[in-house]
Amino acid sequence: MSKPVSRLLSSLAGVAAAILFSACGSPSQSASGALPLQAALPGGRDAVPVLRTYTAGVTPGFHRHSYALDITLGPDGAMWFTDLGNPAIGRITASGKVTEFSKGLMQPAKPYSIVAGPDGNLWFSDICGRIGRITPDGKIDEFSLRFPAGTVNPNGIVVGSDGAIWSNAQGPPNFLVRSDLNGHLKTYKIPPTYGDDGSLAVDGSGNLWMMSHHGQWAYMLEREPDGSFVRHHTGLSQAEVPCCPNYAPKRLTIGADGNPWYTTLYWLKAGGLGGNVIATTSDSGTTLFPVKQRAVPYAAYPSGITTMGGHVWFVGDDPFQVSGGLWRIDENGKQQGYSVPHNPVQVAPDGSGNLWFTAEGFDHPAQIVEVIAPK
C-alpha cells in the first residue's frame, strides 16, 4: 500500500471510519425545531437562512443507530440518504417524515453514496462490493462485483451521459464500474499507477472526473466518453490533517462553469495552504481559493460539496467540537460563509432552492439538516 493511501486511511480513524471499514468481510436542535443560521458576513445581512434539524432517535422514523452519510434529491421530490449505521437507505420529506428501508440489502452492507437514476429509481454504492438500486416505494436490489466482498469498495456514483450508472471502486485493483439499468455490471481500468480517492463527477460533455494520486502528487483524472484519460496535474501533494474531520462521499462537483470543483481535505499546495482550500481544474490549470474564515471563526475542514443556483456550496466541520461551516463560492472565488452548530458531512440541493446536509459528530446522534434559504 502506498504512503498516500495508508495516510489517508489512518486519517479516517474516527467514528466514520470505524463504521465505513468494519463488517465488510453541544446538544443540537432536535426533531423539527428550527434555528436561525448566524451569519458573520462583511456588512451583515438582514435575511439569513434558517436551519431545520432532524435527529436520529428523536425524529420519528429516524433510527437511533442511524449514520446518515450521503444525501440527494429523489425523483419523488423527497431527499434520500444512505445510512451506514443500520444499514439502510432513508427517505425524508419536506415536512420531515423519515422512512428507512433495509429489506433487500445483502449482508454485510455499507451504503455509501447515492444518486437519482434516469429510470425513476435511486442508485447507491455499497462499499462491501456492490451497486444497489431502490425504487421510490422502497424495494431494494443489489448487484455484486466479481470480487470477494470487502476487497473492492465502490465509492462515488453518478449517472453517465450514456444513461448508465457509473461508480469508482477502490481496491486493489482500482477501476470504474458501469451498471446498466438492469444491474448488469462491467468494469474498466483506470491508469494503473494512479490511486483513485473515491470522488467522482460527470460533466455536461459526458467526461468522468476523479481525484487521484500518483506518488505523493494529486492529479485530476478526466475520462472521456471514448475511454481515453487526460491527466491534470493539480500541484497539490499529500497533506496531514487533524483527526478526524468528517469525510464526505461527494468531494467533487461540476460547477456552473462546467469545470470540476473540489475540496482538498487531504491535499495541500507545496509550501502551505492545505485543508481549508477549494480548488477548480480546467484546461488552463488548477486554481486554489483559500476558504474565508471570518464568517466561521474556528477550524472547519471542508469536505462535502455540491452545485446549486450558479454557485458551488460546500460544508466542513471542526473535528474537536460540535461546530461547522457552510459556504458558497462563485467562479471568481467570491465567498459567503455561515457558522452552523453541527458537524456537516454531505450537502445537496432540493427542488425548491433549499440545501440539505447530513451531520455527524463524536458522541452525538446523526442529523439531517434543512437549510431554508430566505425568500
DOKOL-737836 format. One record per residue (C-alpha): z negated, y negated, x negated; residue number from 1; residue in three letters. Coordinates in Angstrom, 1 decimal, decimal comma. Example, Ala and Ser with C-alpha at 12.3 -4.5 7.8 and 13.67 -1.06 7.14 Angstrom:
<atoms>
        z        y        x   seq   type
     -7,8      4,5    -12,3     1    ALA
     -7,1      1,1    -13,7     2    SER
</atoms>
This chain:
<atoms>
        z        y        x   seq   type
      0,0      0,0      0,0     1    MET
      0,9     -3,4     -1,4     2    SER
     -1,7     -6,1     -2,1     3    LYS
     -0,4     -8,4      0,6     4    PRO
     -0,7     -5,7      3,2     5    VAL
     -4,1     -4,5      2,1     6    SER
     -5,4     -8,0      2,0     7    ARG
     -4,0     -8,6      5,5     8    LEU
     -5,8     -5,6      6,9     9    LEU
     -9,0     -6,5      5,2    10    SER
     -8,8     -9,9      6,7    11    SER
     -8,7     -8,2     10,1    12    LEU
    -12,1     -6,7      9,6    13    ALA
    -13,7     -8,5     12,7    14    GLY
    -14,1     -7,3     16,2    15    VAL
    -10,4     -7,5     17,0    16    ALA
     -9,5     -5,2     14,0    17    ALA
    -12,2     -2,7     15,0    18    ALA
    -10,5     -2,3     18,4    19    ILE
     -6,9     -2,5     17,1    20    LEU
     -7,1      0,1     14,5    21    PHE
     -9,7      2,5     15,9    22    SER
     -9,0      5,5     18,1    23    ALA
     -5,2      6,0     17,2    24    CYS
     -5,4      9,3     15,6    25    GLY
    -22,3    -20,7     23,1    26    SER
    -22,0    -19,4     26,6    27    PRO
    -18,8    -20,4     28,3    28    SER
    -18,0    -21,2     31,9    29    GLN
    -17,8    -18,1     34,0    30    SER
    -15,7    -16,8     36,9    31    ALA
    -13,6    -19,6     38,3    32    SER
    -15,5    -22,6     37,1    33    GLY
    -13,6    -25,5     35,7    34    ALA
    -14,5    -27,6     32,7    35    LEU
    -12,8    -30,9     31,6    36    PRO
    -10,9    -30,4     28,4    37    LEU
    -12,3    -33,0     26,0    38    GLN
     -9,5    -34,8     24,0    39    ALA
    -10,1    -36,8     20,9    40    ALA
     -6,6    -38,4     20,6    41    LEU
     -5,7    -41,7     19,0    42    PRO
     -6,2    -44,4     21,6    43    GLY
     -7,7    -41,9     24,0    44    GLY
     -6,2    -40,6     27,3    45    ARG
     -7,2    -41,3     30,9    46    ASP
     -5,9    -37,9     32,1    47    ALA
     -6,9    -34,7     30,3    48    VAL
     -6,3    -31,1     31,2    49    PRO
     -9,0    -29,0     32,9    50    VAL
    -10,0    -25,5     31,8    51    LEU
    -10,5    -22,8     34,5    52    ARG
    -12,1    -19,8     32,9    53    THR
    -12,3    -16,2     34,0    54    TYR
    -14,8    -13,9     32,2    55    THR
    -14,9    -10,2     31,7    56    ALA
    -17,9     -8,7     33,5    57    GLY
    -18,3    -11,7     35,8    58    VAL
    -14,9    -12,3     37,4    59    THR
    -14,3     -9,6     40,0    60    PRO
    -11,7     -7,0     38,7    61    GLY
    -12,1     -8,1     35,1    62    PHE
    -13,8     -5,2     33,5    63    HIS
    -16,8     -6,0     31,3    64    ARG
    -15,4     -3,9     28,4    65    HIS
    -12,0     -5,7     28,5    66    SER
    -10,5     -7,3     25,4    67    TYR
     -7,7     -9,5     26,7    68    ALA
     -5,2     -9,9     23,9    69    LEU
     -1,6    -10,9     24,8    70    ASP
     -0,5    -12,7     27,9    71    ILE
      2,8    -13,6     29,6    72    THR
      4,3    -14,7     32,9    73    LEU
      5,4    -11,8     35,1    74    GLY
      8,4    -11,7     37,4    75    PRO
      6,0    -11,9     40,4    76    ASP
      4,6    -15,3     39,3    77    GLY
      1,3    -13,8     38,1    78    ALA
      0,1    -13,7     34,5    79    MET
      0,0    -10,3     32,9    80    TRP
     -2,1     -9,3     29,9    81    PHE
     -2,8     -6,4     27,5    82    THR
     -6,4     -5,1     27,4    83    ASP
     -7,3     -3,3     24,3    84    LEU
    -10,9     -2,7     25,4    85    GLY
    -10,5     -0,4     28,4    86    ASN
     -7,5      0,1     27,6    87    PRO
     -5,3     -1,3     30,4    88    ALA
     -2,6     -3,7     31,5    89    ILE
     -4,0     -6,5     33,5    90    GLY
     -2,7     -9,0     36,1    91    ARG
     -4,3    -12,3     37,0    92    ILE
     -3,0    -14,6     39,8    93    THR
     -3,1    -18,3     40,1    94    ALA
     -6,2    -18,0     42,2    95    SER
     -7,9    -15,9     39,6    96    GLY
     -7,7    -12,5     41,2    97    LYS
     -7,7     -9,9     38,5    98    VAL
     -6,4     -6,3     38,7    99    THR
     -6,3     -3,9     35,9   100    GLU
     -4,1     -0,7     35,6   101    PHE
     -4,7      2,2     33,3   102    SER
     -3,2      5,2     35,1   103    LYS
     -0,2      6,4     33,1   104    GLY
     -1,3      5,2     29,7   105    LEU
     -1,2      8,1     27,2   106    MET
     -4,4      8,6     25,3   107    GLN
     -5,4      7,2     22,9   108    PRO
     -3,7      3,9     23,8   109    ALA
     -3,9      0,3     22,4   110    LYS
     -1,7     -2,0     24,4   111    PRO
     -0,8     -4,9     22,2   112    TYR
      2,0     -7,3     23,1   113    SER
      3,7     -7,8     26,5   114    ILE
      6,9     -9,4     27,8   115    VAL
      8,7     -9,6     31,2   116    ALA
     11,8     -7,4     31,2   117    GLY
     15,2     -8,1     32,8   118    PRO
     14,6     -5,2     35,2   119    ASP
     11,7     -6,9     37,1   120    GLY
      9,1     -4,9     35,1   121    ASN
      6,7     -5,8     32,3   122    LEU
      7,2     -4,1     28,9   123    TRP
      4,5     -3,7     26,3   124    PHE
      4,0     -2,3     22,8   125    SER
      1,2      0,2     22,2   126    ASP
      0,1      0,3     18,6   127    ILE
     -0,6      4,0     18,9   128    CYS
      3,1      4,7     18,5   129    GLY
      4,6      3,9     21,9   130    ARG
      6,6      1,4     24,0   131    ILE
      5,4      1,1     27,6   132    GLY
      6,6     -0,2     31,0   133    ARG
      4,7     -1,3     34,0   134    ILE
      6,1     -2,1     37,4   135    THR
      4,7     -5,1     39,4   136    PRO
      2,7     -2,6     41,6   137    ASP
      1,1     -1,1     38,5   138    GLY
      3,0      2,1     37,8   139    LYS
      2,9      2,7     34,0   140    ILE
      5,2      4,9     31,9   141    ASP
      5,0      5,2     28,1   142    GLU
      7,7      6,3     25,7   143    PHE
      6,7      7,8     22,3   144    SER
      8,4      7,2     19,0   145    LEU
      9,2     10,3     17,0   146    ARG
      6,4      9,8     14,6   147    PHE
      2,8     11,1     14,7   148    PRO
      0,6      8,8     16,8   149    ALA
     -1,0      6,2     14,5   150    GLY
      1,4      6,4     11,6   151    THR
      3,5      3,6     13,1   152    VAL
      2,3      0,6     15,1   153    ASN
      4,8     -1,2     17,4   154    PRO
      3,7     -4,8     17,4   155    ASN
      5,8     -7,7     18,7   156    GLY
      8,0     -7,1     21,7   157    ILE
     11,0     -9,2     23,1   158    VAL
     14,0     -8,9     25,3   159    VAL
     17,1     -8,9     23,2   160    GLY
     20,4    -10,6     24,1   161    SER
     21,7     -7,1     24,9   162    ASP
     19,2     -6,8     27,8   163    GLY
     17,3     -4,1     25,9   164    ALA
     13,6     -4,2     24,8   165    ILE
     13,0     -4,7     21,0   166    TRP
      9,9     -4,2     19,0   167    SER
      9,0     -4,1     15,4   168    ASN
      6,9     -1,2     14,1   169    ALA
      4,7     -1,2     11,0   170    GLN
      4,4      2,0      9,1   171    GLY
      5,2      3,0      6,6   172    PRO
      8,1      3,1      7,3   173    PRO
      8,8     -0,4      8,8   174    ASN
     11,6     -0,6     11,3   175    PHE
     12,8     -2,1     14,5   176    LEU
     12,7     -0,2     17,8   177    VAL
     15,2     -0,7     20,6   178    ARG
     14,5      0,7     24,1   179    SER
     17,0      0,7     26,9   180    ASP
     15,6      0,1     30,4   181    LEU
     15,2      3,8     30,9   182    ASN
     12,9      4,2     27,9   183    GLY
     15,4      5,8     25,5   184    HIS
     14,3      4,7     22,0   185    LEU
     16,4      4,1     18,9   186    LYS
     15,1      2,8     15,5   187    THR
     16,8      0,5     13,0   188    TYR
     15,7      0,0      9,4   189    LYS
     14,7     -3,4      8,0   190    ILE
     15,3     -4,2      4,3   191    PRO
     13,2     -1,6      2,6   192    PRO
     11,5     -3,9      0,1   193    THR
     10,2     -6,2      2,9   194    TYR
      6,9     -5,6      4,7   195    GLY
      7,0     -6,8      8,3   196    ASP
      3,9     -8,6      9,5   197    ASP
      4,4     -7,7     13,2   198    GLY
      5,6    -11,0     14,5   199    SER
      8,9    -11,0     16,4   200    LEU
     11,0    -13,5     18,4   201    ALA
     14,6    -13,8     19,6   202    VAL
     16,7    -17,0     19,7   203    ASP
     19,4    -18,1     22,0   204    GLY
     22,1    -16,5     19,9   205    SER
     20,5    -13,1     20,0   206    GLY
     19,1    -13,2     16,5   207    ASN
     15,8    -11,4     16,0   208    LEU
     13,3    -13,3     13,7   209    TRP
     10,4    -11,7     12,0   210    MET
      7,9    -12,8      9,3   211    MET
      7,8    -10,5      6,3   212    SER
      6,6    -10,4      2,7   213    HIS
      8,4     -9,4     -0,4   214    HIS
      5,8     -9,0     -3,2   215    GLY
      3,5    -12,0     -2,7   216    GLN
      6,1    -14,2     -1,1   217    TRP
      6,7    -14,7      2,6   218    ALA
     10,2    -14,5      4,0   219    TYR
     11,6    -15,1      7,4   220    MET
     14,0    -12,3      8,2   221    LEU
     16,8    -13,1     10,6   222    GLU
     18,6    -10,0     12,1   223    ARG
     21,9    -11,0     13,6   224    GLU
     23,4     -9,1     16,6   225    PRO
     25,8     -7,2     14,2   226    ASP
     22,8     -5,7     12,4   227    GLY
     23,0     -7,8      9,2   228    SER
     20,0     -9,6      7,8   229    PHE
     19,6    -13,1      6,5   230    VAL
     16,6    -13,7      4,3   231    ARG
     14,9    -17,2      4,4   232    HIS
     12,5    -17,8      1,6   233    HIS
      9,7    -19,9      3,1   234    THR
      7,9    -20,9     -0,2   235    GLY
      4,7    -19,5      1,3   236    LEU
      2,6    -16,9     -0,5   237    SER
     -0,3    -14,7      0,3   238    GLN
     -3,5    -16,5      1,5   239    ALA
     -7,1    -15,5      1,7   240    GLU
     -8,8    -16,8      4,9   241    VAL
    -12,4    -16,7      6,1   242    PRO
    -13,3    -13,6      8,1   243    CYS
    -12,2    -13,4     10,8   244    CYS
    -10,1    -15,8     12,8   245    PRO
     -8,6    -14,3     16,0   246    ASN
     -5,3    -12,6     15,2   247    TYR
     -2,6    -13,2     17,9   248    ALA
      0,2    -10,8     18,8   249    PRO
      2,7    -13,7     19,0   250    LYS
      2,5    -15,9     15,9   251    ARG
      6,2    -16,8     16,1   252    LEU
      8,2    -18,7     18,8   253    THR
     11,6    -20,2     19,2   254    ILE
     11,2    -24,0     19,7   255    GLY
     13,3    -26,3     21,9   256    ALA
     15,4    -27,0     18,8   257    ASP
     16,4    -23,3     18,7   258    GLY
     14,6    -22,6     15,4   259    ASN
     11,6    -20,3     14,8   260    PRO
      8,2    -22,0     14,6   261    TRP
      5,2    -20,0     13,4   262    TYR
      1,6    -20,2     12,5   263    THR
      0,7    -19,4      8,9   264    THR
     -2,8    -17,8      9,2   265    LEU
     -2,3    -15,5      6,2   266    TYR
      0,1    -17,6      4,2   267    TRP
     -0,1    -20,8      2,1   268    LEU
      2,0    -23,2      0,1   269    LYS
      1,6    -22,6     -3,6   270    ALA
     -1,0    -25,2     -4,8   271    GLY
     -2,6    -25,8     -1,4   272    GLY
     -2,0    -26,0      2,3   273    LEU
     -3,0    -22,8      3,9   274    GLY
     -4,3    -21,6      7,3   275    GLY
     -4,0    -24,9      9,1   276    ASN
     -0,3    -25,4      8,7   277    VAL
      2,5    -24,9     11,3   278    ILE
      5,9    -24,0      9,8   279    ALA
      9,5    -24,0     11,0   280    THR
     12,5    -22,5      9,3   281    THR
     16,2    -23,5      9,8   282    SER
     19,3    -23,0      7,8   283    ASP
     18,3    -26,1      5,7   284    SER
     14,9    -24,5      4,7   285    GLY
     11,3    -24,4      5,8   286    THR
      9,3    -27,4      6,8   287    THR
      5,4    -27,4      6,9   288    LEU
      3,3    -29,6      9,2   289    PHE
     -0,4    -29,8      8,4   290    PRO
     -2,4    -29,4     11,6   291    VAL
     -4,1    -32,6     12,7   292    LYS
     -7,8    -32,1     12,6   293    GLN
     -9,0    -35,4     14,0   294    ARG
     -8,9    -34,1     17,6   295    ALA
    -10,6    -30,8     16,5   296    VAL
    -13,3    -31,8     14,0   297    PRO
    -14,1    -28,3     12,8   298    TYR
    -12,2    -25,4     11,1   299    ALA
     -9,9    -23,8     13,7   300    ALA
     -7,3    -21,5     12,3   301    TYR
     -4,1    -21,5     14,4   302    PRO
     -2,7    -18,1     15,3   303    SER
     -1,2    -17,8     18,9   304    GLY
      1,9    -19,9     19,6   305    ILE
      4,4    -20,5     22,4   306    THR
      7,0    -23,0     23,7   307    THR
      6,8    -25,0     26,9   308    MET
      8,3    -28,2     28,1   309    GLY
     10,2    -29,1     25,0   310    GLY
      7,1    -28,7     22,8   311    HIS
      5,6    -26,0     20,7   312    VAL
      2,0    -25,2     21,7   313    TRP
     -0,5    -23,3     19,6   314    PHE
     -4,1    -22,3     19,6   315    VAL
     -6,7    -21,5     16,9   316    GLY
    -10,3    -20,6     16,6   317    ASP
    -13,3    -21,2     14,4   318    ASP
    -14,4    -17,7     13,2   319    PRO
    -18,0    -18,8     12,8   320    PHE
    -18,8    -20,4     16,2   321    GLN
    -17,6    -20,5     19,8   322    VAL
    -15,1    -23,3     19,5   323    SER
    -11,4    -23,7     19,0   324    GLY
     -8,4    -25,9     19,4   325    GLY
     -5,2    -26,3     21,5   326    LEU
     -2,3    -28,4     20,0   327    TRP
      1,2    -29,4     20,9   328    ARG
      3,8    -30,4     18,4   329    ILE
      7,3    -31,8     18,7   330    ASP
     10,2    -31,1     16,4   331    GLU
      9,3    -34,2     14,3   332    ASN
      5,8    -32,9     13,7   333    GLY
      4,0    -35,4     16,1   334    LYS
      0,9    -33,6     17,4   335    GLN
     -1,7    -33,9     20,1   336    GLN
     -4,8    -31,8     19,9   337    GLY
     -7,7    -30,8     22,1   338    TYR
    -11,1    -29,2     21,4   339    SER
    -11,9    -26,1     23,5   340    VAL
    -15,2    -24,4     23,9   341    PRO
    -13,6    -21,0     23,4   342    HIS
    -12,2    -18,7     20,7   343    ASN
     -8,5    -18,6     21,7   344    PRO
     -6,2    -15,7     20,8   345    VAL
     -2,8    -16,0     22,5   346    GLN
     -1,3    -18,7     24,7   347    VAL
      1,6    -18,6     27,2   348    ALA
      3,1    -20,9     29,9   349    PRO
      3,1    -20,0     33,6   350    ASP
      5,7    -21,0     36,1   351    GLY
      4,0    -24,3     37,2   352    SER
      3,7    -26,2     34,0   353    GLY
      0,2    -24,9     33,0   354    ASN
     -0,8    -22,9     30,0   355    LEU
     -3,0    -19,8     29,9   356    TRP
     -4,8    -18,4     26,9   357    PHE
     -6,8    -15,3     26,1   358    THR
    -10,1    -15,8     24,3   359    ALA
    -12,5    -13,6     22,4   360    GLU
    -15,4    -14,2     20,1   361    GLY
    -18,2    -12,3     18,3   362    PHE
    -20,8    -11,1     20,8   363    ASP
    -19,1    -12,8     23,7   364    HIS
    -17,1    -11,3     26,6   365    PRO
    -13,3    -11,6     26,8   366    ALA
    -12,0    -14,5     28,7   367    GLN
     -8,7    -15,7     30,2   368    ILE
     -8,4    -19,5     30,5   369    VAL
     -6,0    -21,5     32,6   370    GLU
     -5,2    -25,0     31,1   371    VAL
     -4,4    -27,1     34,2   372    ILE
     -2,2    -30,0     33,0   373    ALA
     -2,8    -33,4     34,5   374    PRO
     -0,1    -34,4     37,0   375    LYS
</atoms>
